[in-house]
Amino acid sequence: MRAVKEADIIAVVRRPDKALLDSLRKDQVLIGLLEPLVKPDIASQLAEKGVTAIAFELLPRTVSRAQSMDVLSSQASVAGYKAAVVAADAFSRYFPMMITAAGTAKPAQVLVLGTGVAGLQAIGTAKRLGAVVSGYDVRPASRGEVESLGATFLTTSVTGGAGSGGYARALTAEEQAAQQAELAGYIKKNDIIITTAQVPGRKPPLLVSEDIVAAATPGTIFIDLAASELGGNVAGSEPDKRVVTKNGAVIIGAGNLAAELPASSSSMYAKNVQAVINDITKDGSLDFNIDDEVQGALVVSYHGEIISKRVRDVLNLPERKPAEAARPAGESTAASQAPGTASGKGGLTNMDASLFTDIAIFILSLLVGFEVISKIPSTLHTPMMSGANAIHGVVVVGAILIAAEAHTYTGYILTFLAAFFAAINVIGGYTVTDRMLSMFKKPKPPAAPEKNDAAADKGASK
């Protein structure tokens, strides 16, 4: 345990056991799948010891900046791939259609329930193995993803099934009953059912009831990726066990399939850990901003306090206010100040590092643009308008995307100005270009003058 005591940052895969907990010291950082929502008492112990605990389960997965830290997605990808391989190994017949001298073997029918990262990977792998694949999900947005992999998306009677954080919402009792009824018909038509529905810290939804399992044809394979100590998606599934039912169906509890591809899963896990370390360090030192939308969600405990709102709710603690966060003397946090104010030490404004980078790029682009344009003869300026329009159109789109992720008043103002001036250039450029093109158009011949009826009559009388 000497290495543990001397380390500043310790990365683990699962929640720490008693020996590791006892060896941790104050101000160390512990990163891993700590299961704080399942075992909140461990979160309390870490806080009491003054350990800064970071749990991957709490990551806000819909924030683009957090994608490189998403352990749940990287491990789910491994598990989804392995689930299809395990199913093919457990199935007693061919996966693809086989035409032989002895006859034709029909392809396996595979149904994937839950089309998140694991489900989509299972669909893709099963499809590549030659099976006929279908996908089921209560989130309507999943249809396009499933069909893009060449699988059939099964419709559901549940409406508005999408919840927060990219997960499906909890269904009402009536919706669960309707879901069970429609799934019973789908499952009976398939040979292999892979279930992937789970939300960290919650009991997995029961998708396949005992009645559905009992009605399954002999040889049907159920792969339950949600099987854990909290339960599973399939009635009768047990973690890391293979169960054969009375009617000959096979239920495989596969909640830890990522461990069966240790090299791939470890490589991706290490990259996720490194991404977190890069986010919490600056110039080789720890630099936490616990009021940041990513770090504030990831951090379980910091300087003896429970930070995560979700963990505080489980422990029945009152809502934490940003100003209550204790910080060591001399350590500053940008989020503890009003937007645009100066910090006490360096006098830098409260901006994200990315904003400084954007400003630097903006200034350099002005210099380069001026240098390039100044070398071009004025006679060519107008023909260049069309090309400039396209470039400034991209600037508008880029400014809108940056504005969507801006977290300071300065960021909002700069991106608004960028979009405004770029839009002026686009509109003005097309106007000037249209006028320029009209100069080269052949003028229309003048219309023939209309004859005066009175003059015509007078001429006729002469």
C-alpha positions in Angstrom: 0.0 0.0 0.0 3.0 2.3 -0.1 2.3 3.3 -3.7 -1.3 4.2 -2.7 -0.2 6.4 0.2 2.4 8.3 -1.9 0.1 8.8 -4.9 -1.9 12.1 -5.4 -4.4 10.5 -7.9 -5.6 6.9 -7.6 -7.6 5.3 -10.4 -9.8 2.2 -9.6 -12.3 0.2 -11.6 -14.8 -0.7 -8.9 -15.7 0.9 -5.6 -12.8 0.7 -3.0 -12.7 -2.2 -0.5 -12.0 -1.7 3.2 -8.3 -2.1 2.8 -8.1 0.6 0.2 -10.4 2.9 2.1 -8.3 2.6 5.3 -5.1 3.4 3.4 -6.4 6.6 1.7 -5.3 10.0 3.1 -6.6 13.5 3.1 -6.5 15.5 -0.2 -6.0 12.3 -2.4 -8.1 12.0 -5.5 -9.9 8.7 -6.2 -11.3 8.2 -9.7 -13.4 5.2 -10.8 -16.8 3.5 -11.0 -17.4 4.1 -7.3 -21.2 3.3 -7.3 -22.0 6.3 -4.9 -25.8 6.0 -5.7 -25.8 2.3 -4.8 -23.4 2.5 -1.8 -23.8 6.1 -0.5 -22.2 5.1 2.8 -18.8 4.8 1.0 -19.3 8.3 -0.3 -19.8 9.5 3.2 -16.6 7.7 4.4 -14.6 9.2 1.6 -15.9 12.7 2.5 -15.0 12.2 6.2 -11.4 11.2 5.2 -11.1 14.4 3.1 -10.7 12.4 -0.1 -11.8 13.9 -3.4 -13.9 11.2 -5.0 -14.8 11.3 -8.7 -17.4 8.8 -9.9 -17.9 8.1 -13.6 -21.5 7.1 -13.1 -22.3 10.8 -12.4 -20.9 12.1 -15.6 -23.4 14.4 -17.5 -23.2 12.4 -20.7 -25.0 14.9 -22.9 -22.3 17.6 -22.4 -20.1 17.5 -25.5 -17.0 18.3 -23.4 -17.6 15.2 -21.3 -17.7 12.7 -24.2 -14.0 11.8 -23.8 -14.6 11.0 -20.1 -17.6 8.7 -20.7 -16.6 5.4 -19.2 -20.2 4.1 -19.3 -20.3 4.5 -23.1 -16.9 3.0 -23.8 -17.5 0.0 -21.6 -21.1 -0.4 -22.9 -19.6 -0.5 -26.5 -17.4 -3.4 -25.5 -20.3 -5.2 -23.7 -22.6 -4.8 -26.6 -20.1 -6.3 -29.0 -19.4 -9.2 -26.7 -23.1 -9.8 -26.1 -23.6 -10.7 -29.7 -20.6 -12.9 -29.7 -21.7 -14.7 -26.5 -25.2 -15.1 -28.0 -23.7 -16.7 -31.2 -21.7 -19.1 -29.1 -24.7 -20.1 -26.9 -27.1 -20.5 -29.9 -27.4 -24.1 -31.1 -27.8 -23.2 -34.7 -26.2 -21.0 -37.4 -26.3 -17.2 -37.1 -26.3 -16.5 -40.9 -28.3 -18.2 -43.6 -26.3 -21.1 -44.9 -27.0 -22.9 -48.2 -25.4 -26.3 -48.2 -25.8 -29.6 -50.1 -27.9 -30.8 -47.1 -30.3 -28.0 -47.4 -30.7 -24.3 -46.3 -30.4 -23.1 -42.8 -32.4 -20.1 -41.9 -30.7 -17.1 -40.3 -31.1 -16.5 -36.6 -33.6 -13.9 -35.5 -32.1 -11.4 -33.0 -34.0 -8.9 -31.0 -32.2 -6.1 -29.1 -34.2 -4.3 -26.3 -32.8 -0.9 -25.6 -30.8 0.8 -28.4 -28.3 2.9 -26.5 -24.5 2.5 -27.0 -24.5 -1.2 -26.0 -27.7 -2.0 -27.9 -26.4 -0.4 -31.1 -23.1 -2.2 -30.9 -25.0 -5.5 -30.3 -27.2 -4.8 -33.4 -24.2 -4.0 -35.6 -22.2 -7.1 -34.5 -25.2 -9.4 -34.8 -25.9 -8.0 -38.3 -22.3 -8.6 -39.3 -22.6 -12.2 -38.1 -25.4 -12.6 -40.6 -28.5 -12.6 -38.3 -31.8 -10.9 -39.0 -31.9 -8.1 -36.4 -34.6 -6.0 -34.9 -34.3 -3.2 -32.3 -36.8 -2.0 -29.8 -36.7 1.3 -27.8 -39.3 3.6 -26.2 -37.3 6.7 -27.4 -38.5 7.7 -30.9 -35.1 9.2 -31.8 -33.6 5.7 -31.8 -35.4 4.7 -35.0 -32.9 6.4 -37.3 -29.9 4.9 -35.5 -31.3 1.4 -35.6 -32.3 1.6 -39.3 -28.9 3.0 -40.2 -27.4 -0.3 -39.1 -29.7 -2.3 -41.4 -31.9 -3.5 -38.6 -35.7 -3.2 -38.3 -37.1 -0.8 -35.7 -40.1 -2.2 -33.8 -42.7 0.3 -33.0 -44.0 0.9 -29.5 -47.2 2.1 -28.0 -45.3 4.1 -25.4 -45.1 7.8 -26.4 -42.5 10.3 -25.2 -40.3 7.7 -23.7 -37.2 9.8 -23.7 -36.0 11.0 -20.3 -33.1 13.2 -19.0 -29.4 12.5 -19.6 -30.0 10.5 -22.7 -31.8 7.7 -20.9 -35.4 6.5 -21.2 -37.7 7.8 -18.6 -39.5 5.6 -16.0 -42.7 4.2 -17.3 -46.1 4.3 -15.6 -47.8 1.0 -14.5 -50.2 1.3 -17.5 -47.3 1.9 -19.9 -45.4 -1.1 -18.5 -48.4 -3.3 -19.0 -48.7 -2.2 -22.6 -45.0 -2.7 -23.1 -45.1 -6.2 -21.7 -48.0 -7.1 -24.0 -46.3 -5.9 -27.2 -42.9 -7.4 -26.2 -44.5 -10.8 -25.6 -45.4 -11.0 -29.3 -42.0 -9.7 -30.5 -40.0 -12.1 -28.3 -41.9 -15.2 -29.4 -40.8 -14.5 -33.0 -37.1 -14.3 -32.2 -34.4 -16.8 -31.3 -32.1 -14.5 -29.3 -33.0 -11.5 -27.1 -30.4 -9.1 -25.9 -31.5 -6.7 -23.2 -29.5 -3.5 -22.4 -31.8 -1.2 -20.5 -30.2 0.3 -17.3 -29.6 3.6 -15.6 -26.7 3.9 -13.1 -27.8 3.8 -9.5 -31.3 2.6 -10.3 -33.0 -0.8 -10.5 -33.1 -2.0 -14.1 -36.5 -2.1 -15.6 -38.1 -5.5 -16.0 -38.6 -5.9 -19.7 -39.1 -9.7 -19.9 -41.5 -11.1 -17.3 -41.7 -14.6 -16.0 -44.8 -15.3 -18.2 -42.8 -14.2 -21.3 -39.9 -16.4 -20.4 -42.2 -19.4 -19.8 -43.8 -18.9 -23.2 -40.5 -18.7 -25.0 -39.7 -21.6 -27.4 -37.0 -24.1 -26.3 -33.5 -23.0 -27.2 -34.3 -19.3 -27.0 -31.3 -17.3 -25.7 -31.7 -14.3 -23.3 -28.6 -12.2 -22.8 -29.2 -9.7 -19.9 -26.6 -7.0 -19.9 -28.4 -5.3 -16.9 -28.0 -8.3 -14.6 -26.6 -7.1 -11.3 -27.3 -7.1 -7.6 -30.1 -4.6 -8.2 -31.9 -7.0 -10.6 -32.1 -7.3 -14.4 -34.2 -6.9 -17.5 -35.1 -10.6 -17.6 -37.0 -12.3 -14.9 -34.9 -15.1 -13.4 -31.5 -13.7 -14.5 -28.6 -13.8 -12.1 -25.3 -11.9 -12.4 -22.6 -13.9 -14.1 -24.7 -17.1 -14.2 -26.3 -19.2 -16.9 -29.8 -20.4 -16.0 -31.8 -22.9 -18.0 -35.5 -22.7 -17.6 -38.0 -25.6 -17.4 -39.1 -24.9 -21.0 -35.5 -25.0 -22.3 -34.8 -21.3 -22.6 -31.4 -20.1 -21.6 -30.9 -16.9 -19.5 -27.3 -15.5 -19.3 -26.7 -12.8 -16.7 -24.0 -10.8 -18.5 -23.6 -7.6 -16.4 -19.8 -7.6 -16.6 -19.1 -8.6 -20.2 -16.6 -5.8 -20.7 -14.2 -7.7 -18.4 -14.2 -10.5 -21.0 -12.3 -8.2 -23.4 -9.7 -7.0 -21.0 -7.3 -5.4 -23.4 -9.8 -3.3 -25.3 -11.9 -2.3 -22.2 -8.7 -1.4 -20.2 -7.3 0.7 -23.1 -10.5 2.7 -23.4 -10.9 3.0 -19.6 -7.4 4.4 -19.3 -8.2 7.0 -21.9 -11.3 8.0 -20.1 -9.3 8.4 -16.8 -6.7 10.4 -18.6 -9.4 12.8 -19.9 -10.6 13.4 -16.4 -7.1 14.0 -15.1 -6.5 16.5 -17.9 -9.7 18.3 -16.9 -8.9 18.6 -13.2 -5.2 19.6 -13.5 -3.5 22.7 -14.8 0.3 23.0 -15.2 0.9 19.8 -13.3 -1.2 20.7 -10.3 -4.8 19.9 -9.2 -7.2 22.6 -10.2 -10.8 21.9 -9.3 -13.8 24.0 -10.3 -16.6 22.2 -8.4 -19.2 24.6 -9.7 -18.4 23.7 -13.3 -21.2 21.7 -15.0 -19.0 18.7 -15.6 -16.8 18.6 -12.5 -19.7 19.6 -10.3 -21.5 16.5 -11.5 -18.6 14.1 -11.4 -17.2 15.0 -8.0 -18.7 13.1 -5.1 -16.8 14.6 -2.2 -14.4 17.5 -2.0 -12.7 18.9 1.2 -15.0 16.9 3.4 -18.2 17.9 1.7 -20.6 15.9 -0.5 -20.7 17.9 -3.8 -22.9 15.8 -6.2 -26.5 16.8 -6.1 -27.6 13.2 -6.9 -25.6 11.8 -4.0 -26.8 14.5 -1.7 -30.4 13.5 -2.6 -29.7 9.8 -1.8 -28.2 10.9 1.6 -31.1 13.2 2.2 -28.8 16.2 2.5 -30.0 19.8 1.8 -29.3 21.4 -1.5 -25.7 22.6 -1.8 -25.1 26.2 -2.7 -22.0 27.1 -4.7 -20.9 29.7 -2.1 -20.8 27.0 0.5 -18.0 25.0 -1.2 -14.9 25.1 1.0 -11.7 25.8 -0.8 -8.2 25.9 0.7 -6.5 29.3 1.4 -5.0 30.9 -1.7 -6.9 28.6 -4.1 -9.3 30.4 -6.5 -12.1 29.2 -8.6 -13.5 31.1 -11.6 -17.0 29.9 -11.0 -17.0 31.5 -7.5 -16.9 35.0 -9.1 -19.4 36.9 -11.1 -19.0 36.6 -14.9 -16.4 39.0 -16.3 -14.9 40.0 -12.9 -11.2 39.7 -12.1 -9.7 37.0 -9.9 -7.9 38.0 -6.8 -4.4 36.8 -7.9 -3.8 37.0 -11.6 -6.3 39.7 -12.6 -7.5 37.5 -15.4 -11.2 37.7 -16.4 -13.5 34.8 -15.7 -13.4 33.0 -19.1 -13.0 29.4 -20.0 -9.6 28.5 -21.5 -11.4 27.7 -24.7 -12.7 31.3 -24.9 -9.1 32.7 -24.8 -8.2 30.3 -27.6 -11.2 31.5 -29.7 -10.2 35.1 -29.1 -6.6 34.4 -30.1 -7.7 32.7 -33.3 -10.0 35.6 -34.0 -7.2 38.1 -33.7 -4.9 36.1 -35.8 -7.5 35.6 -38.5 -8.0 39.4 -38.7 -4.3 39.9 -39.2 -4.0 37.2 -41.8 -7.2 38.3 -43.6 -6.1 41.9 -43.7 -2.6 40.9 -45.1 -4.2 38.7 -47.8 -6.9 41.1 -48.9 -4.5 44.1 -49.0 -2.4 42.3 -51.6 -5.3 41.7 -54.0 -6.0 44.3 -56.7 -9.2 46.2 -56.0 -10.6 45.1 -59.4 -10.9 41.6 -58.0 -12.6 42.5 -54.7 -16.1 42.2 -56.1 -15.7 38.8 -57.8 -14.4 37.5 -54.5 -17.7 38.4 -52.7 -19.3 35.0 -53.6 -16.5 33.1 -52.0 -16.5 35.4 -49.0 -20.3 34.8 -48.6 -19.8 31.0 -48.1 -17.0 31.6 -45.6 -19.0 34.0 -43.6 -22.0 31.7 -43.7 -19.7 29.1 -41.9 -18.8 31.8 -39.4 -22.5 32.3 -38.6 -23.0 28.6 -38.0 -19.8 28.4 -35.9 -20.8 31.4 -33.8 -24.2 29.8 -33.1 -22.6 26.5 -32.0 -20.1 28.3 -29.7 -22.9 30.4 -28.3 -24.8 27.3 -27.3 -21.8 26.2 -25.1 -20.8 29.7 -23.8 -21.0 30.0 -20.1 -19.9 33.7 -19.6 -21.4 37.0 -20.5 -18.3 37.7 -22.6 -18.8 34.5 -24.5 -22.4 35.3 -25.3 -21.6 38.9 -26.4 -18.6 37.9 -28.7 -20.5 35.1 -30.4 -23.5 37.3 -30.9 -21.4 40.0 -32.5 -19.6 37.4 -34.7 -23.0 36.1 -36.0 -24.3 39.6 -36.5 -21.4 40.9 -38.5 -21.0 37.7 -40.5 -24.7 37.8 -41.4 -24.3 41.4 -42.6 -21.4 40.3 -44.8 -23.5 37.4 -46.2 -26.5 39.6 -47.1 -24.4 42.5 -48.4 -22.1 40.1 -50.4 -24.9 38.5 -52.2 -26.5 41.9 -53.0 -23.2 43.2 -54.5 -22.6 40.0 -56.3 -26.1 40.1 -57.8 -25.5 43.7 -59.0 -22.2 42.7 -60.5 -23.8 39.8 -62.4 -26.5 42.1 -63.8 -23.8 44.2 -65.5 -23.0 41.2 -67.7 -26.5 40.2 -68.6 -27.7 41.1 -72.0 -30.3 43.9 -71.8 -33.8 43.1 -72.8 -35.0 44.7 -76.1 -37.4 47.6 -75.6 -41.0 46.7 -75.9 -42.8 47.8 -79.1 -44.9 51.0 -78.6 -48.6 50.4 -78.5 -50.5 51.9 -81.4 -53.0 54.7 -80.6 -56.4 53.7 -81.8 -57.4 57.3 -82.6 -54.3 57.8 -84.8 -55.0 54.6 -86.6 -58.5 55.6 -87.4 -57.3 59.0 -88.7 -54.8 57.4 -91.0 -57.4 55.1 -92.3 -59.7 58.0 -93.2 -56.9 59.7 -95.2 
